Amino acid sequence: MPTGGTIGTVTAQAPRIGRKLLEAIVDGDDGFTSYAEINRRVGAKAAEIGLTKPSCEQVRYLVHELRRRRARPRTRDVLLDVVLRVRPVDAITDHLSGVGVNPRP
């Protein structure tokens, strides 16, 4: 085992992501951009404002969660679908109870 010197480079990564970087993730994701590209953009934004770059895993998790939330229908959309008879009446109770409903048929 080496007893001194430098073995490799260690980069600093943030334990928490600040609000401005979260906003950069939300603004930078259109649902089609790759995780790697969003991570590069967030890293550049972090450097620009003097914050520690979040890890790839943190960015990937947050983008995945953002996309999952965007995929869920909103309550008003489910209500409108029920009124227009696109969804059954039970869809609103399923949505409000947390059971969830499928995306619009």
Secondary structure as GFF3:
##gff-version 3
##sequence-region A 1 105
A	DSSP	alpha_helix	19	28	.	.	.	ID=ss1
A	DSSP	alpha_helix	35	49	.	.	.	ID=ss2
A	DSSP	alpha_helix	56	71	.	.	.	ID=ss3
A	DSSP	alpha_helix	75	83	.	.	.	ID=ss4
A	DSSP	alpha_helix	90	97	.	.	.	ID=ss5
###
